[in-house]
C-alpha cells in the first residue's frame, strides 16, 4: 500500500506560519496553531518539520528574504541608499517580522544567515562608485558603520520612539547621514596612508 500523499507541502505550512508571525510575532506560533489555521492535524506539519524550532527557522529565512525584497526595491536610483530606505520601511511596515529577525531566538542561524545576507547585499554594491579605490576592509568598515546607524534608526522607529519621516525627508536624512559617515571615514582612511 502506497503512503498517503501529504495534504500540505512545506511551502504552504511555512507561508501559514509566516503570516501568523507577521501578525503576532513568535508568541502566536505553535504547531497546533498552524494546524488549526490550515485545518489539519499536527501530523502533516510534523511530516515536514521535526519540531517547532525547524518551522521557526524556515519562517526566519522567509522573513529575511522578504526584508531583502524591501531593500532591493529601486526607489532613488542609488542602490546603497535604496537598501537603507527599504530596511527602514520594513521595520515600520513589518513590525513583528523586523523584531523576529533580530531577537536572538536562534543565534547560530541568525549569525550564519545575516552574514550570507550582508554578503549578498555587498555583492550588489561591488561596482558602487563611492567604494571605488577602497580596500575590501575599508568598504566593510563603511557598510558596517552605516548599518549600525540605519539599524538604530529602524529599531527606534519599530519600538515607537519616533515615527517614520515622509519618503522625501527619509531620503534626505539618509543621504545626509550616509554622506557624513562616508566622508568622515574616507578622510580617516586617507590620513592613515
SENUTI-925495 format. One record per residue: residue number from 1; residue in one letter; x, y, z of N, C-alpha, C, O in turn. Coordinates in steps of 0.1 Angstrom, whole numbers, plus 5000, padded with zeros to 4 digits. Example, Ala and Ser with C-alpha at 12.3 -4.5 7.8 and 13.67 -1.06 7.14 Angstrom:
2
R  resi  resn  n.east  n.north  n.up  ca.east  ca.north  ca.up  c.east  c.north  c.up  o.east  o.north  o.up
R  1  a  5132  4943  5078  5123  4955  5078  5132  4967  5078  5142  4967  5085;
R  2  s  5128  4978  5071  5137  4989  5071  5129  5000  5079  5134  5011  5080;
This chain:
193
R  resi  resn  n.east  n.north  n.up  ca.east  ca.north  ca.up  c.east  c.north  c.up  o.east  o.north  o.up
R  1  x  5009  4988  5000  5000  5000  5000  5009  5012  5000  5018  5014  5008;
R  2  x  5006  5021  4991  5014  5034  4990  5011  5043  5001  5000  5044  5006;
R  3  x  5021  5051  5005  5019  5061  5016  5010  5071  5011  5011  5075  4999;
R  4  x  5002  5076  5020  4992  5087  5016  5000  5100  5013  5009  5104  5021;
R  5  x  4996  5106  5002  5003  5119  4999  5000  5130  5009  4989  5131  5013;
R  6  x  5010  5137  5013  5009  5148  5023  4999  5158  5017  5000  5162  5005;
R  7  x  4989  5162  5025  4979  5171  5020  4985  5185  5018  4981  5193  5010;
R  8  x  4995  5189  5026  5001  5202  5026  5016  5201  5024  5022  5192  5030;
R  9  x  5021  5209  5015  5036  5209  5013  5042  5219  5023  5036  5227  5029;
R  10  x  5055  5218  5024  5062  5226  5034  5061  5241  5031  5061  5249  5040;
R  11  x  5060  5245  5018  5059  5259  5015  5046  5264  5020  5045  5276  5025;
R  12  x  5035  5257  5019  5022  5261  5024  5022  5263  5039  5017  5272  5045;
R  13  x  5029  5253  5046  5030  5254  5060  5038  5266  5065  5034  5273  5074;
R  14  x  5049  5268  5058  5058  5279  5061  5051  5292  5059  5051  5302  5067;
R  15  x  5043  5293  5048  5036  5305  5045  5025  5308  5055  5024  5320  5059;
R  16  x  5019  5298  5060  5009  5300  5070  5016  5305  5083  5011  5314  5090;
R  17  x  5026  5298  5087  5034  5302  5099  5039  5316  5098  5039  5324  5107;
R  18  x  5044  5319  5086  5050  5333  5083  5039  5343  5085  5042  5354  5092;
R  19  x  5027  5341  5080  5016  5351  5082  5012  5352  5096  5009  5363  5101;
R  20  x  5013  5341  5104  5010  5342  5118  5020  5350  5125  5017  5359  5134;
R  21  x  5033  5348  5122  5044  5356  5129  5043  5370  5124  5045  5379  5132;
R  22  x  5040  5372  5112  5039  5386  5107  5028  5394  5114  5030  5406  5117;
R  23  x  5018  5387  5119  5007  5394  5126  5010  5395  5141  5007  5405  5147;
R  24  x  5014  5384  5147  5015  5383  5161  5029  5381  5167  5030  5379  5179;
R  25  x  5039  5380  5159  5052  5377  5164  5053  5362  5167  5044  5354  5164;
R  26  x  5064  5358  5173  5067  5344  5176  5056  5339  5186  5053  5327  5186;
R  27  x  5051  5348  5195  5042  5343  5205  5029  5336  5200  5024  5327  5207;
R  28  x  5026  5339  5188  5014  5333  5182  5017  5320  5174  5008  5314  5169;
R  29  x  5029  5316  5174  5033  5305  5165  5035  5292  5174  5042  5291  5183;
R  30  x  5027  5282  5170  5029  5268  5175  5024  5259  5165  5016  5263  5156;
R  31  x  5028  5246  5166  5024  5237  5156  5009  5235  5156  5002  5234  5146;
R  32  x  5003  5234  5168  4988  5233  5169  4981  5245  5163  4971  5243  5156;
R  33  x  4986  5257  5165  4980  5269  5159  4981  5269  5144  4971  5273  5137;
R  34  x  4992  5264  5138  4993  5263  5124  4984  5253  5119  4977  5255  5109;
R  35  x  4983  5241  5125  4974  5231  5121  4960  5236  5121  4952  5233  5112;
R  36  x  4956  5243  5131  4942  5248  5132  4939  5258  5120  4929  5258  5114;
R  37  x  4949  5266  5117  4947  5276  5107  4946  5270  5093  4937  5274  5085;
R  38  x  4953  5259  5090  4952  5252  5077  4942  5241  5078  4940  5233  5068;
R  39  x  4936  5239  5089  4925  5229  5091  4930  5215  5089  4925  5207  5080;
R  40  x  4940  5211  5097  4945  5198  5096  4950  5194  5110  4950  5202  5120;
R  41  x  4954  5182  5112  4960  5177  5124  4975  5182  5124  4979  5188  5114;
R  42  x  4982  5180  5135  4996  5184  5135  5005  5174  5127  5016  5178  5124;
R  43  x  5000  5163  5124  5008  5153  5117  5014  5157  5104  5026  5155  5101;
R  44  x  5006  5164  5095  5012  5169  5083  5023  5179  5085  5033  5179  5077;
R  45  x  5022  5186  5095  5033  5196  5098  5045  5189  5103  5056  5192  5098;
R  46  x  5043  5179  5112  5055  5172  5117  5061  5162  5106  5072  5158  5108;
R  47  x  5053  5160  5096  5059  5152  5085  5069  5160  5077  5078  5155  5070;
R  48  x  5069  5174  5078  5078  5182  5071  5088  5189  5080  5099  5192  5076;
R  49  x  5085  5190  5093  5093  5197  5103  5094  5188  5115  5084  5185  5121;
R  50  x  5106  5185  5120  5108  5177  5132  5102  5183  5144  5096  5176  5153;
R  51  x  5103  5196  5145  5098  5203  5157  5095  5217  5154  5097  5222  5142;
R  52  x  5090  5225  5163  5086  5239  5161  5098  5247  5158  5097  5257  5150;
R  53  x  5110  5243  5163  5122  5251  5160  5126  5251  5145  5129  5261  5140;
R  54  x  5124  5239  5139  5127  5239  5124  5117  5247  5117  5121  5254  5107;
R  55  x  5104  5248  5121  5094  5256  5115  5098  5271  5117  5097  5279  5108;
R  56  x  5102  5274  5129  5106  5288  5132  5118  5292  5123  5118  5303  5118;
R  57  x  5127  5283  5122  5139  5286  5113  5135  5289  5099  5140  5298  5092;
R  58  x  5125  5281  5094  5121  5283  5080  5113  5296  5079  5115  5303  5069;
R  59  x  5106  5300  5089  5099  5313  5089  5110  5324  5089  5108  5335  5083;
R  60  x  5120  5322  5097  5131  5332  5099  5137  5335  5085  5139  5346  5081;
R  61  x  5140  5324  5078  5147  5325  5065  5137  5332  5055  5142  5341  5047;
R  62  x  5124  5329  5056  5114  5336  5047  5114  5351  5050  5113  5359  5041;
R  63  x  5114  5354  5063  5113  5368  5067  5126  5376  5062  5125  5387  5058;
R  64  x  5137  5370  5063  5150  5376  5059  5149  5378  5044  5154  5388  5039;
R  65  x  5144  5369  5036  5142  5370  5022  5132  5382  5019  5134  5389  5009;
R  66  x  5122  5383  5027  5112  5394  5025  5119  5407  5028  5116  5417  5020;
R  67  x  5127  5408  5038  5134  5420  5041  5143  5424  5029  5144  5436  5025;
R  68  x  5150  5414  5023  5158  5417  5011  5150  5422  5000  5155  5431  4993;
R  69  x  5138  5417  4998  5129  5423  4987  5127  5438  4990  5127  5446  4980;
R  70  x  5124  5442  5002  5122  5456  5005  5135  5464  5002  5134  5475  4997;
R  71  x  5146  5458  5006  5159  5466  5004  5163  5467  4989  5169  5477  4985;
R  72  x  5159  5457  4981  5163  5457  4967  5154  5465  4958  5157  5468  4947;
R  73  x  5143  5470  4964  5133  5478  4956  5140  5491  4952  5145  5498  4961;
R  74  x  5139  5494  4939  5145  5507  4934  5136  5518  4938  5124  5518  4935;
R  75  x  5141  5528  4945  5134  5540  4949  5140  5553  4944  5133  5562  4940;
R  76  x  5153  5553  4945  5160  5566  4942  5170  5565  4930  5174  5575  4925;
R  77  x  5173  5553  4926  5184  5551  4916  5197  5549  4922  5207  5546  4915;
R  78  x  5199  5551  4935  5211  5549  4943  5209  5536  4951  5202  5536  4961;
R  79  x  5215  5525  4947  5213  5512  4953  5216  5512  4968  5209  5506  4976;
R  80  x  5227  5519  4972  5231  5519  4986  5220  5526  4994  5217  5522  5005;
R  81  x  5216  5537  4989  5205  5545  4996  5192  5537  4996  5185  5537  5006;
R  82  x  5189  5530  4985  5177  5522  4984  5177  5511  4995  5167  5508  5000;
R  83  x  5189  5505  4997  5190  5495  5007  5185  5500  5021  5178  5494  5028;
R  84  x  5190  5512  5024  5187  5518  5037  5173  5522  5038  5166  5519  5048;
R  85  x  5167  5528  5028  5153  5532  5028  5144  5519  5029  5135  5519  5037;
R  86  x  5147  5509  5022  5140  5496  5023  5140  5490  5036  5130  5485  5041;
R  87  x  5152  5490  5043  5154  5485  5056  5145  5492  5066  5138  5486  5074;
R  88  x  5145  5505  5065  5137  5513  5074  5122  5511  5072  5114  5511  5081;
R  89  x  5118  5511  5059  5104  5508  5056  5099  5494  5061  5088  5493  5066;
R  90  x  5108  5485  5060  5105  5471  5065  5102  5472  5080  5093  5466  5085;
R  91  x  5111  5479  5087  5109  5480  5102  5096  5487  5105  5090  5483  5115;
R  92  x  5092  5496  5097  5080  5504  5100  5067  5496  5096  5057  5496  5103;
R  93  x  5068  5489  5085  5056  5483  5079  5055  5468  5084  5044  5463  5084;
R  94  x  5066  5462  5087  5065  5448  5091  5071  5447  5105  5081  5440  5108;
R  95  x  5064  5453  5114  5069  5455  5128  5073  5441  5135  5084  5440  5140;
R  96  x  5064  5432  5134  5067  5419  5141  5078  5411  5134  5087  5405  5141;
R  97  x  5078  5411  5121  5089  5404  5113  5102  5410  5116  5112  5403  5119;
R  98  x  5103  5423  5117  5116  5430  5120  5121  5426  5133  5133  5423  5135;
R  99  x  5112  5426  5143  5116  5421  5157  5121  5407  5157  5131  5404  5163;
R  100  x  5114  5398  5149  5117  5384  5149  5131  5382  5143  5138  5372  5146;
R  101  x  5135  5390  5134  5148  5389  5127  5160  5391  5136  5171  5386  5134;
R  102  x  5158  5399  5147  5169  5403  5155  5167  5400  5170  5173  5407  5178;
R  103  x  5159  5391  5173  5155  5388  5187  5164  5378  5194  5163  5376  5206;
R  104  x  5174  5372  5187  5183  5363  5194  5177  5349  5197  5183  5342  5204;
R  105  x  5166  5346  5191  5159  5333  5193  5168  5322  5189  5169  5312  5196;
R  106  x  5175  5323  5178  5184  5312  5173  5197  5319  5169  5198  5321  5157;
R  107  x  5206  5322  5178  5218  5330  5174  5226  5323  5163  5232  5330  5155;
R  108  x  5227  5310  5163  5235  5303  5153  5230  5306  5139  5237  5310  5130;
R  109  x  5217  5304  5138  5210  5306  5125  5211  5321  5121  5214  5324  5110;
R  110  x  5208  5330  5131  5209  5344  5128  5223  5348  5123  5224  5355  5113;
R  111  x  5233  5344  5130  5246  5348  5127  5250  5343  5112  5255  5351  5104;
R  112  x  5247  5331  5110  5250  5325  5097  5242  5332  5086  5248  5335  5076;
R  113  x  5229  5333  5088  5220  5339  5078  5223  5353  5075  5224  5358  5064;
R  114  x  5226  5361  5086  5228  5375  5084  5242  5378  5077  5243  5387  5070;
R  115  x  5252  5369  5079  5264  5370  5072  5262  5368  5057  5267  5375  5049;
R  116  x  5255  5358  5054  5252  5355  5040  5244  5366  5034  5247  5371  5022;
R  117  x  5234  5371  5041  5226  5382  5037  5234  5395  5034  5233  5401  5024;
R  118  x  5243  5398  5044  5251  5410  5042  5260  5409  5030  5263  5418  5023;
R  119  x  5266  5397  5028  5275  5395  5017  5267  5396  5004  5272  5402  4995;
R  120  x  5255  5391  5003  5247  5392  4991  5244  5407  4988  5245  5411  4976;
R  121  x  5241  5415  4998  5238  5429  4996  5251  5436  4992  5251  5445  4983;
R  122  x  5262  5432  4998  5275  5438  4995  5279  5435  4980  5285  5443  4973;
R  123  x  5276  5423  4976  5280  5419  4962  5272  5427  4952  5277  5430  4941;
R  124  x  5260  5432  4956  5253  5441  4947  5259  5454  4945  5257  5462  4936;
R  125  x  5268  5458  4955  5274  5471  4955  5289  5470  4950  5297  5480  4952;
R  126  x  5293  5459  4944  5307  5457  4940  5312  5468  4931  5324  5472  4932;
R  127  x  5304  5474  4923  5308  5485  4914  5302  5498  4918  5301  5507  4910;
R  128  x  5298  5499  4931  5293  5512  4936  5303  5523  4935  5314  5521  4940;
R  129  x  5300  5534  4928  5310  5544  4926  5317  5550  4938  5329  5552  4938;
R  130  x  5310  5551  4949  5317  5557  4961  5327  5547  4967  5335  5552  4975;
R  131  x  5326  5534  4964  5335  5525  4970  5348  5522  4961  5356  5515  4965;
R  132  x  5348  5529  4950  5359  5528  4941  5372  5532  4948  5373  5543  4954;
R  133  x  5382  5524  4946  5395  5527  4952  5397  5523  4966  5408  5526  4972;
R  134  x  5387  5518  4972  5387  5514  4986  5390  5499  4988  5387  5491  4979;
R  135  x  5397  5495  4998  5400  5481  5001  5387  5475  5005  5378  5481  5009;
R  136  x  5387  5461  5005  5376  5454  5010  5373  5457  5025  5362  5459  5029;
R  137  x  5384  5458  5032  5382  5461  5047  5376  5475  5049  5368  5477  5057;
R  138  x  5381  5485  5041  5375  5498  5042  5360  5499  5038  5352  5505  5045;
R  139  x  5357  5492  5028  5343  5491  5024  5335  5484  5035  5324  5489  5038;
R  140  x  5340  5474  5041  5333  5467  5052  5331  5477  5064  5321  5477  5070;
R  141  x  5341  5485  5067  5340  5494  5078  5329  5504  5075  5321  5508  5084;
R  142  x  5329  5510  5063  5318  5519  5059  5305  5513  5060  5295  5519  5065;
R  143  x  5303  5501  5054  5290  5495  5053  5285  5491  5067  5274  5493  5071;
R  144  x  5294  5486  5076  5291  5482  5089  5287  5494  5098  5277  5493  5105;
R  145  x  5294  5505  5096  5291  5517  5104  5278  5522  5100  5270  5526  5108;
R  146  x  5275  5523  5087  5262  5528  5082  5251  5518  5087  5240  5523  5090;
R  147  x  5254  5505  5087  5243  5496  5091  5240  5499  5106  5228  5498  5110;
R  148  x  5250  5501  5114  5247  5505  5128  5237  5517  5129  5228  5517  5137;
R  149  x  5240  5527  5121  5232  5539  5121  5218  5536  5116  5208  5539  5123;
R  150  x  5217  5529  5105  5203  5525  5100  5196  5516  5109  5184  5518  5111;
R  151  x  5203  5506  5115  5196  5497  5124  5191  5504  5136  5180  5501  5141;
R  152  x  5199  5513  5141  5194  5521  5153  5182  5529  5150  5173  5529  5158;
R  153  x  5182  5535  5138  5170  5543  5134  5158  5534  5132  5147  5537  5137;
R  154  x  5160  5523  5125  5149  5514  5123  5144  5508  5136  5131  5507  5138;
R  155  x  5153  5504  5145  5148  5498  5158  5141  5509  5166  5131  5505  5172;
R  156  x  5146  5521  5167  5139  5531  5174  5125  5534  5169  5115  5535  5177;
R  157  x  5124  5534  5156  5111  5536  5150  5102  5524  5152  5090  5525  5155;
R  158  x  5107  5512  5151  5100  5500  5153  5094  5499  5167  5084  5493  5170;
R  159  x  5102  5504  5177  5098  5504  5191  5089  5516  5195  5085  5517  5206;
R  160  x  5086  5525  5185  5077  5536  5188  5084  5548  5194  5077  5557  5199;
R  161  x  5097  5549  5193  5104  5560  5199  5102  5573  5190  5103  5584  5195;
R  162  x  5100  5570  5177  5097  5581  5168  5090  5575  5156  5090  5563  5154;
R  163  x  5085  5584  5147  5077  5579  5136  5086  5580  5123  5096  5588  5122;
R  164  x  5081  5573  5113  5087  5573  5100  5085  5587  5094  5074  5592  5093;
R  165  x  5096  5592  5089  5096  5605  5082  5089  5603  5068  5087  5591  5064;
R  166  x  5085  5613  5062  5080  5612  5048  5091  5606  5039  5103  5607  5043;
R  167  x  5087  5600  5028  5097  5594  5020  5108  5604  5016  5120  5601  5015;
R  168  x  5104  5616  5013  5113  5626  5009  5123  5630  5020  5135  5631  5018;
R  169  x  5117  5632  5032  5125  5635  5044  5135  5624  5047  5146  5626  5050;
R  170  x  5130  5612  5047  5138  5600  5049  5149  5599  5040  5161  5597  5044;
R  171  x  5147  5601  5027  5157  5600  5017  5168  5611  5020  5180  5608  5019;
R  172  x  5163  5623  5023  5173  5634  5025  5181  5631  5038  5193  5633  5038;
R  173  x  5175  5626  5048  5181  5623  5061  5192  5612  5058  5203  5613  5063;
R  174  x  5188  5601  5051  5197  5590  5049  5209  5594  5040  5220  5590  5041;
R  175  x  5206  5603  5030  5216  5608  5021  5226  5616  5029  5238  5614  5027;
R  176  x  5221  5625  5038  5230  5633  5045  5238  5625  5055  5251  5627  5056;
R  177  x  5232  5616  5063  5240  5609  5073  5249  5599  5066  5260  5597  5071;
R  178  x  5245  5593  5055  5254  5583  5048  5266  5591  5043  5277  5586  5044;
R  179  x  5264  5602  5037  5275  5610  5032  5284  5615  5043  5297  5614  5041;
R  180  x  5279  5619  5054  5287  5624  5065  5296  5612  5070  5308  5614  5073;
R  181  x  5290  5601  5072  5297  5589  5076  5308  5585  5066  5319  5583  5070;
R  182  x  5304  5585  5054  5313  5581  5043  5325  5591  5042  5336  5587  5042;
R  183  x  5322  5604  5042  5332  5614  5041  5342  5613  5053  5354  5614  5051;
R  184  x  5336  5612  5065  5345  5611  5077  5354  5599  5076  5366  5600  5079;
R  185  x  5349  5587  5073  5357  5575  5072  5367  5576  5060  5378  5572  5062;
R  186  x  5363  5582  5049  5372  5583  5038  5384  5592  5042  5395  5589  5038;
R  187  x  5381  5603  5049  5392  5612  5054  5401  5604  5063  5413  5606  5062;
R  188  x  5395  5596  5072  5404  5588  5081  5413  5579  5073  5424  5577  5076;
R  189  x  5407  5572  5063  5415  5563  5055  5426  5570  5048  5437  5565  5047;
R  190  x  5424  5582  5043  5434  5589  5036  5445  5593  5045  5457  5593  5042;
R  191  x  5441  5597  5057  5451  5601  5067  5460  5590  5072  5471  5592  5076;
R  192  x  5455  5578  5071  5463  5566  5075  5473  5561  5065  5481  5552  5068;
R  193  x  5472  5567  5053  5481  5562  5042  5495  5567  5045  5504  5564  5037;
